[in-house]
């Protein structure tokens, strides 16, 4: 439901058309093997201006809000687009904005908005936790001629960590966790792709050995910054999840209409109908949660952090449910490598756990509610 | 917001400031306030009567000030404005302390009024519409029968023509507010040789007519919110017929579609208050379970769904305000509502432990039994979960209907409970 806002429908239509042409299943499968298609990234930036869509105009963006970005991310999730968009535009750009560092924003955001910079945010380590307390990577002050900072440690589960030119890192500085910028070709930095459950979103392990880094924002404010970034990341991820769940539902409904067994379309059986209706209910709920959270963010509403945590939970559940039920509706064909159902299953599970998973996100909601 | 809407909102506030007081929401403290979590009205009869009187008086005040039937046509006492104005009125009114008019509005004003308007004969509209919206009379819905629940079109109450009138015989069940109502909208079988949807006619029945016998039905909570209505030789003038003879199914669809349109007016009440996050947290604190990891997880799962359902409803209201008509996907909200309340009641039971199987007298504990015992109804009333899912699958997802003969065979040939096909 679009609440009668036609410009959002137009945006959705434009992105959907673009992705239907540029990210069909064949392209997704190709990207799973060889990585994202730089030509598509380029077109997204130059033709649709998507990377800068929700970035402030004074940093080279178009100044729209999370509401518009949410629509784009729903479509990207539905198409399983393989792209550094989430890591660059959501994680990295939001970390820069949250750091409240004007100089750093001026230095890095225009490149992101224009599509010239691929960036990412490295937080989690071996355990996958996004809690500042779990961060062991150290930042030490370097004195003398090359005065600055040096990072030492290991980050895991870094989205697009092998291809990002700019890596933002949360590390422990003497005064507490802080955000640092590292260039991917800096000496002492080694990136290794991880074998990932969801090959449509590549992850890497980054090893830092005295890597020169630039402090972004203030030392010791990394925890506060992570909370802010997580709220936006939760909504952005929720949007992708809602879009993916909706696509699973569409695939199931289409199959239920056209697959015949016992002389009837299987969609005539209530066992299948009710499965699809259950998926629809979860999908509608998920979309409402993601879209409402985005709206509340744009309004600067006090309830935004609660809505963001809610969206992350509802959309994680909806996507996992829809992806699993989609395979069940399809039966044997849904379990084959050739069928796209497993790609959604993989994305659903990886997305559910990307930011910590149920063990963390339930307590996050309660914390945001003050419980 | 367009200027005329802004001006309307100003008038609404002016009216409410003059006739009501702003609601003051007292901050919640554990152990203070009303100790009730009731889905169904658990008031004793004398309290119910007082509240009904207040509701009727308030509806009359609304009507006399031009807010009784905002979207209705002026010739029948309406203001000729749009459903958007209606929504705006109710959203502003919710900031004030006014009597709950649900007994009048949910069925009578929300569903039957629009049906009379669409299908009633002119004299009937003149006679009943202003009276309904002025709060003088209340209407109920005589639809379900012991043999026609999910399959409403399988109803068997007969209506036979007799000298310019109709004679009704049969039994209706699950009729809310039958005892308070002056008129009832009855669906009756008028042709047993036609397929089931094509032999039904709708009538307005005078609830005080001879042969109308209303008997309270005691439901599993122990209360009586519904009735059985026996119709025995009840005579109904032909001008009280709604729509054409045998076209009653279309008339019924008008009524049921208006049920969907009333979603925005979801009442808060004691249940919504009790399910607020801070209230549930207070309950866990009071019972010493706030640190229980398993219960915390359950709480979060529950709250996420409750909050998201709230977002779904808010977005639907906003869409309607923007002029978008709610579609069948609104059934999702009903499914979620039933599911969430059911889950909430069982979650709270787990938090309370034995305190919900016997009343210790402690505030805020055994009161939940009332909600717990109401939850099975939520998956049945207003369309069972199973029927709602069929509707979602067929109307929204366009899945094909189950093949069957019940929509094409003459009604009299259909197998019924206790009368299998020979």
Interface residues (C-beta under 8 A of the other chain):
Chain A: X1 X2 X3 X4 X5 X249 X253 X256 X257 X264 X265 X267 X268 X269 X270 X272 X273 X274 X276 X277 X278 X280 X281 X284 X285 X286 X288 X289 X291 X292 X293 X306 X307 X309 X310 X311 X313 X314 X317 X358 X362 X363 X365 X366 X369 X370 X371
Chain B: X277 X278 X281 X290 X296 X297 X299 X300 X301 X303 X304 X305 X307 X308 X309 X311 X312 X314 X315 X316 X318 X319 X322 X323 X324 X329 X332 X335 X336 X386 X388 X389 X390 X392 X393 X394 X396 X397 X398 X399 X400 X401 X402 X403
